[in-house]
Structure formats: C-alpha cells, structure tokens
Amino acid sequence: MGQTGPIKLFGALMMLVVLVTSCAQAPVQNPSSDNKQIVTGDSATAVLFGSVRKGPIKPVQLIGEDNTAPLAGAKIDVANNKGIHVTTAVSDTLGLFIVPLVPGTYVLTAQRFSNTWPISRTPLQTVTLTGKDTTKVSFDYDTGIR
C-alpha cells in the first residue's frame, strides 16, 4: 500500500489544486467549438472531478491491502441530458481527470480501455452539477486477474 491514508489524501488534494489551477488557464481537452456546456478560464461554474482505478492488480489480496492502482489513459465520454456529446475526459498518470462544465445534468460513459480488459464495472453514471460545486465520480475497471 505504500502511503498512509492522510498522506494519500494530501497528495490527492494537492493534485486537485494543480488541476483546478491548470483548468483556469486552458480549455478542456477536445472541446467542440459550438458546444456551450464546456467552459474555460474564470467562467467555469461547476467542476466534475473523477478518478479511475484498475483492479485487482495481484491474484492474491491480503486483508486491509489495496489491490487497485490508478488507471492512466482511460476515456470517459461526457454527454448532456439530451444525449449530445460534450467532451471526452482522459485520466492522467494518477488516474484523475477534471472537467469544468456549466451546471446541468450529464451522462458519463466509460469507454472500453483495451481489447484485453472488460469495460468498467461502473460504465454509466448520471451526475447533476450545481452552482460552483465540485462533483466527484469514480470509475473502476476490472483487470480480470484472479
């Protein structure tokens, strides 16, 4: 497991600060020029913060041991409540992604990661973003290791 709970939490919070700061300076990846749900810079009013993990990573798990790891490069499609594609979030090396959006209801769909791994255990999620809140979501991919 390597890191203790408070250290891991501190690291995650620091990454969130870095990600929020970087989103205030640059647009979301792959934005559509005619799409009004994606926001950039100071106009961002709601934030979707997600984590993506893969597991199990070992065939034997000891009690109390985390048997998952961050999954980099996972793609999460974001569509508005009318089913129109807004953007695709891609997880970083820590398995994290962040997308600033206008408030509203969105459907998140985890794309299949590769031909060798099954789709996410949580392939579809609906979230409602309100005000200037940060909404957290997580996706877990099954590696098939047993």
GROMACS elastic network, one bead per residue, 0.5 to 0.9 nm:
[ bonds ]
;  ai    aj funct       b0    kb
    1     4     6  0.76676   500
    1    65     6  0.63314   500
    1    66     6  0.60712   500
    1    67     6  0.83663   500
    3     6     6  0.83114   500
    3     7     6  0.62020   500
    3     8     6  0.59279   500
    4     7     6  0.54776   500
    4     8     6  0.61113   500
    4     9     6  0.86131   500
    5     8     6  0.51819   500
    5     9     6  0.60838   500
    5    10     6  0.85867   500
    6     9     6  0.50175   500
    6    10     6  0.60438   500
    6    11     6  0.85617   500
    7    10     6  0.50655   500
    7    11     6  0.61834   500
    7    12     6  0.86428   500
    8    11     6  0.51132   500
    8    12     6  0.62384   500
    8    13     6  0.86732   500
    9    12     6  0.50681   500
    9    13     6  0.61405   500
    9    14     6  0.85859   500
   10    13     6  0.50940   500
   10    14     6  0.61388   500
   10    15     6  0.86038   500
   11    14     6  0.51313   500
   11    15     6  0.62156   500
   11    16     6  0.86747   500
   12    15     6  0.50731   500
   12    16     6  0.62520   500
   12    17     6  0.87962   500
   12    94     6  0.88455   500
   13    17     6  0.63678   500
   13    18     6  0.87528   500
   14    17     6  0.51153   500
   14    18     6  0.63283   500
   14    19     6  0.86234   500
   15    18     6  0.50513   500
   15    19     6  0.60204   500
   15    20     6  0.85026   500
   15    94     6  0.88091   500
   15    96     6  0.85929   500
   16    19     6  0.50221   500
   16    20     6  0.59810   500
   16    21     6  0.84054   500
   16    49     6  0.81623   500
   16    96     6  0.87504   500
   16    98     6  0.82950   500
   17    20     6  0.52270   500
   17    21     6  0.60737   500
   17    22     6  0.85649   500
   18    21     6  0.51441   500
   18    22     6  0.61245   500
   18    23     6  0.86096   500
   19    22     6  0.51101   500
   19    23     6  0.61080   500
   19    24     6  0.86487   500
   19    97     6  0.81517   500
   19    98     6  0.68487   500
   20    23     6  0.51141   500
   20    24     6  0.63329   500
   20    47     6  0.85320   500
   20    98     6  0.75663   500
   20   100     6  0.86308   500
   21    24     6  0.52281   500
   21    25     6  0.68934   500
   22    25     6  0.53083   500
   22    26     6  0.63759   500
   23    26     6  0.51972   500
   23    27     6  0.64372   500
   23    28     6  0.70058   500
   23    40     6  0.69856   500
   23    41     6  0.66792   500
   23    44     6  0.88793   500
   23    98     6  0.80083   500
   23    99     6  0.78994   500
   23   100     6  0.73714   500
   24    27     6  0.78207   500
   24    40     6  0.63877   500
   24    42     6  0.60781   500
   24    43     6  0.86422   500
   24    44     6  0.77742   500
   24   100     6  0.88555   500
   25    40     6  0.74333   500
   25    41     6  0.54327   500
   25    42     6  0.83973   500
   26    29     6  0.88219   500
   26    40     6  0.64501   500
   26    41     6  0.65710   500
   27    30     6  0.85237   500
   27    31     6  0.74013   500
   27    38     6  0.81666   500
   27    39     6  0.71444   500
   27    41     6  0.71950   500
   27   100     6  0.87142   500
   28    31     6  0.60587   500
   28    38     6  0.72378   500
   28    39     6  0.77111   500
   28    40     6  0.70696   500
   28    87     6  0.78858   500
   28    88     6  0.88621   500
   28    89     6  0.81486   500
   28    98     6  0.84710   500
   28    99     6  0.63958   500
   28   100     6  0.72961   500
   29    87     6  0.73332   500
   29    88     6  0.72225   500
   29    89     6  0.70455   500
   29    90     6  0.82326   500
   29    99     6  0.87027   500
   30    86     6  0.89625   500
   30    87     6  0.61037   500
   30    88     6  0.67818   500
   30    89     6  0.84878   500
   31    34     6  0.86053   500
   31    35     6  0.73284   500
   31    38     6  0.67896   500
   31    86     6  0.71668   500
   31    87     6  0.57850   500
   31    88     6  0.83216   500
   32    35     6  0.52426   500
   32    36     6  0.85530   500
   32    38     6  0.81812   500
   32    85     6  0.89713   500
   32    86     6  0.71189   500
   32    87     6  0.73693   500
   33    36     6  0.82213   500
   35    38     6  0.64753   500
   35    85     6  0.88668   500
   35    86     6  0.66206   500
   36    39     6  0.73276   500
   36    86     6  0.85404   500
   36   101     6  0.89582   500
   36   102     6  0.81004   500
   37    80     6  0.78902   500
   37    86     6  0.66996   500
   37   100     6  0.88552   500
   37   101     6  0.56222   500
   37   102     6  0.53165   500
   37   103     6  0.81783   500
   37   104     6  0.85561   500
   38    44     6  0.82377   500
   38    86     6  0.69445   500
   38    87     6  0.77065   500
   38    99     6  0.81032   500
   38   100     6  0.65925   500
   38   102     6  0.66052   500
   39    42     6  0.84620   500
   39    43     6  0.61463   500
   39    44     6  0.51907   500
   39    45     6  0.79981   500
   39    99     6  0.87732   500
   39   100     6  0.59676   500
   39   101     6  0.54806   500
   39   102     6  0.65856   500
   40    43     6  0.59767   500
   40    44     6  0.57564   500
   40   100     6  0.70792   500
   40   101     6  0.83814   500
   41    44     6  0.61999   500
   42    45     6  0.80961   500
   43   102     6  0.86898   500
   44    47     6  0.75047   500
   44   100     6  0.56453   500
   44   101     6  0.62733   500
   44   102     6  0.66644   500
   44   132     6  0.79359   500
   45   100     6  0.71563   500
   45   101     6  0.66845   500
   45   102     6  0.57520   500
   45   103     6  0.68528   500
   45   130     6  0.81908   500
   45   131     6  0.60271   500
   45   133     6  0.75676   500
   46    99     6  0.85607   500
   46   100     6  0.57676   500
   46   101     6  0.54003   500
   46   102     6  0.57555   500
   46   103     6  0.57792   500
   46   104     6  0.89196   500
   46   129     6  0.60745   500
   46   130     6  0.63815   500
   46   131     6  0.59042   500
   46   133     6  0.53343   500
   46   134     6  0.60498   500
   46   135     6  0.78608   500
   47    98     6  0.69107   500
   47    99     6  0.57859   500
   47   101     6  0.60088   500
   47   102     6  0.82556   500
   47   103     6  0.86943   500
   47   129     6  0.74497   500
   47   132     6  0.72151   500
   47   133     6  0.64163   500
   47   135     6  0.62236   500
   47   136     6  0.85432   500
   48    97     6  0.81473   500
   48    98     6  0.55867   500
   48    99     6  0.50455   500
   48   100     6  0.61414   500
   48   101     6  0.72557   500
   48   127     6  0.88582   500
   48   129     6  0.75928   500
   48   133     6  0.86400   500
   48   134     6  0.58589   500
   48   135     6  0.50553   500
   48   136     6  0.61521   500
   48   137     6  0.75195   500
   49    96     6  0.74845   500
   49    97     6  0.59633   500
   49    99     6  0.65901   500
   49   100     6  0.85987   500
   49   134     6  0.66162   500
   49   135     6  0.59877   500
   49   137     6  0.63725   500
   49   138     6  0.85434   500
   50    91     6  0.81596   500
   50    95     6  0.82341   500
   50    96     6  0.56267   500
   50    97     6  0.51802   500
   50    98     6  0.62147   500
   50    99     6  0.85765   500
   50   135     6  0.82212   500
   50   136     6  0.55356   500
   50   138     6  0.53501   500
   50   139     6  0.77289   500
   51    70     6  0.78126   500
   51    71     6  0.84767   500
   51    91     6  0.73485   500
   51    94     6  0.82144   500
   51    95     6  0.54375   500
   51    97     6  0.63834   500
   51    98     6  0.88870   500
   51   136     6  0.80560   500
   51   137     6  0.65504   500
   51   139     6  0.63294   500
   51   140     6  0.84940   500
   52    69     6  0.86461   500
   52    70     6  0.60528   500
   52    71     6  0.55553   500
   52    72     6  0.77010   500
   52    74     6  0.71943   500
   52    91     6  0.68036   500
   52    94     6  0.84349   500
   52    96     6  0.62574   500
   52    97     6  0.82273   500
   52   137     6  0.87822   500
   52   138     6  0.57510   500
   52   140     6  0.58357   500
   52   141     6  0.75377   500
   53    68     6  0.62776   500
   53    69     6  0.54124   500
   53    72     6  0.84342   500
   53    94     6  0.89743   500
   53    95     6  0.62867   500
   53    96     6  0.89622   500
   53   138     6  0.79313   500
   53   139     6  0.64696   500
   53   141     6  0.61535   500
   53   142     6  0.87598   500
   54    57     6  0.71709   500
   54    67     6  0.86799   500
   54    68     6  0.54230   500
   54    69     6  0.54360   500
   54    70     6  0.62041   500
   54    71     6  0.56768   500
   54   120     6  0.87929   500
   54   139     6  0.86307   500
   54   140     6  0.57326   500
   54   142     6  0.59039   500
   54   143     6  0.62542   500
   55    58     6  0.79153   500
   55    67     6  0.60915   500
   55    69     6  0.65544   500
   55    70     6  0.89426   500
   55   140     6  0.74165   500
   55   141     6  0.63783   500
   55   142     6  0.53256   500
   55   143     6  0.53862   500
   55   144     6  0.78352   500
   55   145     6  0.76319   500
   56    59     6  0.70119   500
   56    60     6  0.86817   500
   56    61     6  0.82810   500
   56    66     6  0.87862   500
   56    67     6  0.51627   500
   56    68     6  0.53948   500
   56    69     6  0.82038   500
   56   141     6  0.88159   500
   56   142     6  0.67207   500
   56   143     6  0.60719   500
   56   144     6  0.72849   500
   56   145     6  0.59168   500
   56   146     6  0.74924   500
   57    60     6  0.88361   500
   57    61     6  0.89968   500
   57    67     6  0.56201   500
   57    68     6  0.56915   500
   57    69     6  0.70582   500
   57   143     6  0.70789   500
   57   144     6  0.88879   500
   57   145     6  0.66686   500
   57   146     6  0.89729   500
   58    61     6  0.67347   500
   58    67     6  0.65062   500
   58    68     6  0.84502   500
   58   145     6  0.66701   500
   58   146     6  0.75753   500
   59    67     6  0.89125   500
   59   145     6  0.57028   500
   60    67     6  0.85117   500
   60   146     6  0.75360   500
   61    64     6  0.83976   500
   61    65     6  0.64782   500
   61    66     6  0.77434   500
   61    67     6  0.62617   500
   62    65     6  0.53603   500
   62    66     6  0.83106   500
   62    67     6  0.84977   500
   63    66     6  0.86112   500
   66    69     6  0.81920   500
   68   140     6  0.88936   500
   69    94     6  0.86612   500
   69    95     6  0.81866   500
   70    91     6  0.88758   500
   70    92     6  0.87489   500
   70    93     6  0.71350   500
   70    94     6  0.54004   500
   70    96     6  0.78986   500
   71    74     6  0.64468   500
   71    91     6  0.70563   500
   71    92     6  0.77896   500
   71    93     6  0.69772   500
   71    94     6  0.70276   500
   71    96     6  0.82906   500
   71   140     6  0.88320   500
   71   141     6  0.82115   500
   72    90     6  0.77772   500
   72    91     6  0.51554   500
   72    94     6  0.65027   500
   72    96     6  0.78181   500
   73    90     6  0.55657   500
   73    91     6  0.50623   500
   73    92     6  0.61842   500
   73    93     6  0.74926   500
   73    95     6  0.77115   500
   73   113     6  0.81225   500
   74    89     6  0.81195   500
   74    90     6  0.55167   500
   74    91     6  0.53188   500
   74    92     6  0.82179   500
   74    95     6  0.78380   500
   74   110     6  0.77105   500
   74   111     6  0.72843   500
   74   112     6  0.81683   500
   74   113     6  0.60216   500
   75    88     6  0.63170   500
   75    89     6  0.56592   500
   75    91     6  0.66930   500
   75   109     6  0.85198   500
   75   110     6  0.62303   500
   75   111     6  0.55932   500
   75   112     6  0.80429   500
   75   113     6  0.74638   500
   76    87     6  0.85099   500
   76    88     6  0.54782   500
   76    89     6  0.50579   500
   76    90     6  0.63699   500
   76    91     6  0.81693   500
   76   108     6  0.63359   500
   76   109     6  0.55245   500
   76   111     6  0.59786   500
   76   139     6  0.89830   500
   77    85     6  0.72640   500
   77    86     6  0.78139   500
   77    87     6  0.61631   500
   77    89     6  0.63481   500
   77    90     6  0.88344   500
   77   107     6  0.80486   500
   77   108     6  0.55734   500
   77   109     6  0.50687   500
   77   110     6  0.63751   500
   77   111     6  0.71185   500
   78    84     6  0.85460   500
   78    85     6  0.60269   500
   78    86     6  0.55099   500
   78    87     6  0.53188   500
   78    88     6  0.57974   500
   78    89     6  0.73812   500
   78   106     6  0.64950   500
   78   107     6  0.58851   500
   78   109     6  0.66777   500
   79    82     6  0.75931   500
   79    83     6  0.53662   500
   79    84     6  0.51592   500
   79    86     6  0.50329   500
   79    87     6  0.71301   500
   79    88     6  0.87986   500
   79   105     6  0.87694   500
   79   106     6  0.55208   500
   79   107     6  0.52324   500
   79   108     6  0.65397   500
   79   109     6  0.82964   500
   80    83     6  0.53723   500
   80    84     6  0.54894   500
   80    85     6  0.66122   500
   80    86     6  0.65094   500
   80   104     6  0.76530   500
   80   105     6  0.62390   500
   80   107     6  0.62660   500
   80   108     6  0.89307   500
   81    84     6  0.74498   500
   81   104     6  0.78074   500
   81   105     6  0.55056   500
   81   106     6  0.54140   500
   81   107     6  0.67031   500
   81   126     6  0.88907   500
   82    85     6  0.89394   500
   82   106     6  0.87416   500
   83    86     6  0.89139   500
   83   106     6  0.84077   500
   83   107     6  0.76429   500
   85    88     6  0.81864   500
   86   106     6  0.89791   500
   87    99     6  0.86874   500
   89    97     6  0.63457   500
   89    98     6  0.72921   500
   89    99     6  0.69440   500
   90    95     6  0.87013   500
   90    96     6  0.80782   500
   90    97     6  0.61807   500
   90    98     6  0.86758   500
   91    94     6  0.74523   500
   91    98     6  0.83855   500
   92    95     6  0.51252   500
   92    96     6  0.53904   500
   92    97     6  0.64022   500
   93    96     6  0.73767   500
   94    97     6  0.88250   500
  101   104     6  0.82072   500
  101   129     6  0.79957   500
  102   129     6  0.75937   500
  102   130     6  0.82112   500
  102   131     6  0.82992   500
  103   128     6  0.73215   500
  103   131     6  0.61094   500
  103   132     6  0.80871   500
  103   133     6  0.89587   500
  104   127     6  0.82931   500
  104   128     6  0.55302   500
  104   129     6  0.52337   500
  104   130     6  0.65967   500
  105   126     6  0.70601   500
  105   127     6  0.56646   500
  105   129     6  0.62548   500
  105   130     6  0.87926   500
  106   125     6  0.83382   500
  106   126     6  0.57141   500
  106   127     6  0.54111   500
  106   128     6  0.62906   500
  106   129     6  0.79245   500
  107   124     6  0.70343   500
  107   125     6  0.57726   500
  107   127     6  0.64548   500
  107   128     6  0.88801   500
  108   123     6  0.79437   500
  108   124     6  0.56427   500
  108   125     6  0.50890   500
  108   126     6  0.61077   500
  108   127     6  0.76615   500
  109   122     6  0.85713   500
  109   123     6  0.55266   500
  109   125     6  0.66222   500
  109   126     6  0.88478   500
  110   113     6  0.83335   500
  110   119     6  0.74076   500
  110   120     6  0.62510   500
  110   122     6  0.75535   500
  110   124     6  0.64931   500
  110   125     6  0.87130   500
  110   139     6  0.74618   500
  111   114     6  0.89786   500
  111   119     6  0.69271   500
  111   120     6  0.76435   500
  111   123     6  0.75193   500
  112   115     6  0.77123   500
  112   117     6  0.75683   500
  112   118     6  0.68091   500
  112   120     6  0.69923   500
  112   123     6  0.87300   500
  113   116     6  0.82494   500
  113   117     6  0.64850   500
  113   118     6  0.75925   500
  113   119     6  0.66955   500
  113   120     6  0.81036   500
  113   141     6  0.82787   500
  114   117     6  0.55272   500
  114   118     6  0.77252   500
  114   119     6  0.84129   500
  115   118     6  0.76182   500
  116   143     6  0.83299   500
  116   144     6  0.88011   500
  117   120     6  0.87184   500
  117   141     6  0.78465   500
  117   142     6  0.68429   500
  117   143     6  0.56263   500
  117   144     6  0.68662   500
  118   121     6  0.83250   500
  118   141     6  0.72931   500
  118   142     6  0.62923   500
  118   143     6  0.71240   500
  118   144     6  0.75239   500
  119   122     6  0.82902   500
  119   123     6  0.67531   500
  119   141     6  0.64476   500
  119   142     6  0.73090   500
  120   124     6  0.86493   500
  120   139     6  0.65595   500
  120   140     6  0.55966   500
  120   142     6  0.64453   500
  121   124     6  0.89736   500
  121   139     6  0.71993   500
  121   140     6  0.55759   500
  121   141     6  0.56813   500
  121   142     6  0.65377   500
  122   125     6  0.71977   500
  122   138     6  0.82001   500
  122   139     6  0.56957   500
  122   140     6  0.63125   500
  122   141     6  0.78389   500
  123   139     6  0.74226   500
  123   140     6  0.86036   500
  123   141     6  0.89010   500
  125   137     6  0.83068   500
  127   135     6  0.78558   500
  127   137     6  0.83249   500
  128   135     6  0.80511   500
  129   132     6  0.82832   500
  129   133     6  0.69624   500
  129   134     6  0.76464   500
  129   135     6  0.65091   500
  130   133     6  0.59820   500
  130   134     6  0.84594   500
  130   135     6  0.85873   500
  131   134     6  0.88828   500
  142   145     6  0.79339   500
  143   146     6  0.87955   500
